[in-house]
């Protein structure tokens, strides 16, 4: 589980550092969750904006690659999630919290059935 200190440390990182961290976490995953992809996409899009580049100039290639690797439903959900992150980050924070709580509950359930 991610602690408050972990979240504070992540917030101190630059966009490039956050992108690298997420890419490292996704490396080797056969089928990442749409939420994970949406977070990476949102960070890449934010970096494009920060650098004064055209939106999608780099992130578009990444999404095109995803369409070859992952089911269309996951890619579509990732795009929607990234857009939501950029337009309404507080809603994403709530979704992160919900996802973490669900993951914690799933681990508890797995432990009980083992």
N, C-alpha and C positions, 0 to 999 in steps of 0.2 A: 504494500500500500504506500502511496505517495504521502509524505508528511508535509506539513506546512513549510518546514525548512527547505524541502526539495522544491516546492513551488516557488519559493522566494529566490532560490538559486537559479531556477530556469528563467525567471523574470529578469534577472540581471544579465543574462546572455544576450549577445547581439543576434539579429535575425539569422545571419550566416551560421553562427554557433548552434542556434536552435534547429535550423534546417539540417545541419550535419548530425545532430543528436537524433532527430527523428529518422533520418535516412539510415543511420546505424541501427536503430531499433527495428526498422523494417527489413533490413538486409537479411536475406535468406528465408523470409516468410513466404510460403507458397500462396497464401490467399489472405492478405491483411484485411482487417475490417475497414469498412467504408469510413468510419470515424477517423482511423489512423491516416488514411489517404487524404481525407479532407483537411486534416490538420497540416499535413505536409504541403498540400496545394495552397492553402491559405497563406502559409509562411512564405512560400515561393512567390506568390502573387504580391504579398506585402513587400518583399525584397525588390521585386521589379518596380513597384511604385516608388520605393525609397531611392532606388538607383536612377529614377527618371526614365526607365525603359517602358516601352509599350506593354500594356497588360497582356499577358499570354505569349509574349515573345520567347520566353524560355519555358514557362509552365505549360504552354500548349503542347510542346513536344513531349513533355512528361505524361500528360493526359493521353496523348495519342499512343504512347507506349503501353499505358495501362489498358487501353481498349484491346490490345493484343494479348495481354497477360491475364486479365481478370474478367469476370462476368460483367456484362453491360450494366446490370442493376447496381453493382457495387460502385462502378465508376460514376454513374449518374448520381447516386447518393453522395459520393465524395464531392462532386462538383457543387451540389446543392449545399452541402455542409460547409464547404470553403466559402461560398458566397455569403452564407449566414454568418460565418465567423467574421468576415470583413465588414458586413453591414450591421451586425448586432453581436459584438463580442461577449456581452454579459449573458446572453442566452447560451452561448457556447460554454461559458464557465459553468452554468447550471448543468449542461449536458455532460461535461467532463466529470463533475461531481457524481451525477447519476450513474455514469458508466463505471466509475471507480467503486461506488457502493454496490452495484450489481455484481461486479467481479469479486468483491469481497464476500458477498453472499454465496456466490457460486462455489468459491473455495471452501466455505464452511460446509455447504451441502456435500461436496466431494469428500471432505474429511469424514463426515458422518456416515457416508455410504461405503467408505473404504474399510 
